[in-house]
Amino acid sequence: MRNHHLHRVFEPDSVAVIGASERDSAVGYRVLRNILEGGYGGAIYPVHPHLAEVQGLPCCPSLRELDHPVDLAVMAVPAAEIPELMHQCGEREVAAVLIISAGFGETGPQGQRLQDEIVDLARTYGIRLLGPNCLGVMRPGIGLNATFTLSKVRPGSVALVAQSASFCTAILDWADSSEFGLSAVASLGATADVGFGEVLDYLATDPQTRSILLYVEGINDARSFLSGLRGAARVKPVIVVKSGQQRREGVATGFSHTDAFAGSDDIFDVAIQRAGAVRVHTVSQLFSAARILASCRPVRGARLAVVTNGAGPGLMAADRALSLGVSLANCSEEAARELRTLLPDHWQPGHTIDLLGNATEEHYGKALQLLLKDRKVDGVLVLLAPQGMSRPTECARAVAEAAAGSGKLVLACWLGEKLVREGRRLLEEAGIPHFTSPESGVEAFAYLAAYHRNQNSLLQVPPPLSAHREPDVEGALLIIRHALAERRHTLTNTEARAVIHAFRIPVTPCINATSATDALIAAETVGLPVAMKINSPDITFKADVGGVRLNVQEPRSVGSAFAEMMAEVASRAPGARIDGITIEPMLDRPHAREIRVAIGQDPVFGPVISVGAGGAAAEVHADLQSALPPLNTFLCRELIGRTRAQRSLESFRNLPEADIPGLIDILMRVSELACEVSEVQDLVINPVLVDENGVVAVDADLVVRKPVSGRYEHMAIHPYPQGLASTHQLASGEEVLVRPIRPEDADIERTFVENLSEESRYNRFISQFRTVSPQMLARFTQIDYDREMALVAVLRDNTPEASMIAVARYISYPDGETCEFALTVGDAYQREGIGSGMMQLLMEVARERGMTIMVGDVLHSNKKMLALCRKLGFRVMRNEDEPDMALVRRHL
């Protein structure tokens, strides 16, 4: 793969500062001063129309008169001057522009028009644009500080990405004072062009970055944001803090500052969890997260052991663990026996391991060794209060020695200041994250535990449709489009039931009656007793207006109930349209629990699926928990497990356990509906009756809208493209399955790559590595189906003997029209026709997704690949940048 398109933003060979100044109060002065003082080794070109020299460097009056190539242009000039400067950048083929200036979309309609103009110019000339209204970028590892901050930041392994310049300066000041290093800093401002997704995509493959801090105010493009976030979180811990947590106030603030809609804070939480990242809520928590991330010590579970020499600090840690949902580990019997040999006879293990006030360094060292060996412990927080008998420095040394070489996370909190200063220094030198309070230490562990837990959600790539009993999508769409053609957005009760039934959701039958006689006929048809419900697109809560009669048992009661209901509803809801009264069988399910399942729309992330307590309790308990589709059984079970209703589904006294698999199936079907029918605005299925005999939907309300163009364009997460699977026959007659790659293909992908001959491996990767790293494996198998595709040819799929014999993949460029491909065929299966067939299918997929050009780099020595490319219609050209490589290109 070529360098990422943001390579020349973060690692430019040359920087032009437009608006460079000699006035120390000017932004351009501070930017140029920072670049000079940072030790940047590339070429620096100040640009100012009226100065011959700036800060000791010769100054050029304009970019047009500059005779040298420029990778990155930093603009610190009035907003009105920037369109002309963008033209100059385009003419000089500047790769990237960083606009620090304000005065654009945040100022109102006129500023927005100016912002749209510069974005259009950037895209016309192929320039990547950061900002406007931002602090700038930093790359401490190469001495690049293209910001106006006063802070100096040392190189490190944690990257910071933020929209707010003021937030960035606060973090940088903290990093400077704490001597905390950063690998990169990107202040994105208005994210008019380059957004979170692209920067995260760059950092995901950046070898200098091992973890990422992200500050978000608002999101312009949910698909791109989640795509980049998921890609980064696959290989590196990502911690996110978001402003505007209160819905109304937060939305207003986020919009005015960044011109991006903040959306629902609860759904933002759901999205972050699904992306495999971790969210914090305060700046202090972000600092704690930054410190723990810098240690790069992973955790494999959520059981924390706490060691202390005082009950008070231990209780503080335990209380914070309880509030965060962190499990305090109970040490094993074996570890407890060995601990008793160290401590007084009356000592007893508990939720915290209290070594008592006279604990020595021997106690600390031995206790930590025992806990780190214990299989019931995932991490240890060591607390020390400087009591009269304690020796903080020696205890810190013992902890450092015990932790050395252990694969488990060790955190420390040496309470106090003067007496523990030297101990903290020793912990710092040993690479042990240390904190000033027990609560901060617990929070830090919680972040990494949540990261581990959220990785399970990240690995899920559900298909849009179930493999069994495919839904009648066409039938559901016909019903919805009929209503839209009549300019109706709320479906009748019978229409809504028909739509969910088309998606194989079991629902009670009903008949709509428009007269008392029809009601009686319907009651006899479905069988007494019956439930009668008003059928109106304008009434959501039917019982509130007298629109429900349950357990109507006598034939003569049906007609009188019909008349009473029509009169009462007309009185209590005089403006409502009444289509009749539905008659349905009265179910006798004494053990049934009522559950509510719904689809709603988040303004940022699109369709959201919710589940919780149903019936009348839905309004009382507010038990809804949400998830972003598509869902699979793992995600559905996790979603149900977060609700309070989960406990009611278990066996209790005389109630047998309910059919949870049946409820999971309904959630899967609702997920299919959300994926396949973009016309769904809101769907409420309430109640769903769940008991030991199965599940059934009793009522449904459905509001629809005009369709969204493009399949799955309405979704923040692209589902697994199940429909692309096909069978191919090799020249030998053997059949193989060609399908999109899945995360669970990691093992056969590793075997495939490692079994390639040295020649084939070098032709594909321009490298002679022998083992595939976990990061490479994640990048290969956990792809974003929205912007890339990887097709694999598999023998004996879904069996223990399954093997991969070929891979063809492409990844799209930011222009949305060009994609770069790669093809690898196992040595034993070359010249079998599989490579040609997979490339033709890959080109077809790229074409259907809007790609117009496919390109690739091929070694001149790889004659077989060059011959295949010519056969497939690619034009082979010289690669000016890489003499050993040929550039192949084809219009799709």
Salt bridges, closest charged atoms under 4 A:
GLU11 OE2 - ARG139 NH2 3.33
GLU37 OE2 - ARG33 NE 3.88
GLU37 OE1 - LYS152 NZ 2.91
ASP71 OD1 - ARG8 NH1 3.40
GLU84 OE2 - ARG64 NH1 2.94
GLU91 OE1 - ARG64 NE 2.87
GLU179 OE1 - ARG154 NH2 3.64
ASP193 OD1 - ARG123 NE 3.34
ASP193 OD1 - ARG128 NH2 3.40
GLU198 OE1 - HIS5 NE2 3.00
GLU198 OE1 - ARG128 NH1 2.53
ASP201 OD2 - HIS4 NE2 2.92
ASP201 OD1 - ARG787 NH2 3.12
ASP206 OD1 - ARG139 NH2 2.69
GLU217 OE1 - HIS257 NE2 3.69
ASP265 OD1 - ARG279 NH2 2.78
ASP266 OD2 - ARG247 NH2 2.33
ASP269 OD1 - ARG279 NH1 2.82
GLU361 OE2 - ARG391 NH2 2.28
ASP378 OD2 - ARG303 NE 2.88
GLU417 OE2 - ARG421 NH2 3.96
GLU417 OE1 - ARG424 NH1 3.51
GLU422 OE2 - ARG425 NH2 2.31
GLU428 OE1 - HIS434 NE2 2.81
GLU429 OE2 - ARG425 NH1 2.19
GLU443 OE2 - ARG320 NE 3.01
GLU486 OE2 - HIS482 NE2 3.04
GLU486 OE1 - ARG488 NE 2.93
GLU495 OE2 - ARG488 NH2 2.88
ASP538 OD1 - ARG577 NH2 2.87
GLU568 OE1 - ARG549 NH2 3.34
GLU568 OE2 - ARG572 NH1 2.73
GLU584 OE1 - ARG497 NH2 2.40
GLU584 OE2 - LYS533 NZ 3.35
GLU638 OE2 - ARG642 NE 2.99
ASP665 OD1 - HIS468 NE2 3.78
ASP665 OD2 - ARG669 NE 4.00
GLU672 OE1 - ARG669 NH1 3.23
GLU676 OE1 - ARG711 NH2 3.06
GLU679 OE2 - ARG481 NE 3.75
ASP691 OD1 - ARG589 NH2 2.86
GLU692 OE2 - HIS591 ND1 3.07
ASP699 OD1 - ARG497 NH2 3.97
ASP699 OD2 - LYS533 NZ 3.81
ASP699 OD2 - LYS542 NZ 3.36
ASP701 OD1 - LYS542 NZ 3.47
GLU744 OE2 - ARG742 NE 3.31
ASP745 OD2 - ARG739 NH1 2.88
ASP747 OD1 - ARG750 NH1 3.29
GLU758 OE2 - ARG770 NH2 2.97
ASP784 OD2 - ARG787 NE 3.63
ASP786 OD1 - ARG223 NH1 2.49
GLU788 OE1 - ARG779 NH1 3.18
ASP797 OD1 - ARG739 NH2 3.03
ASP797 OD1 - ARG742 NH2 3.86
GLU820 OE1 - ARG2 NH1 3.25
ASP857 OD1 - ARG2 NH2 3.32
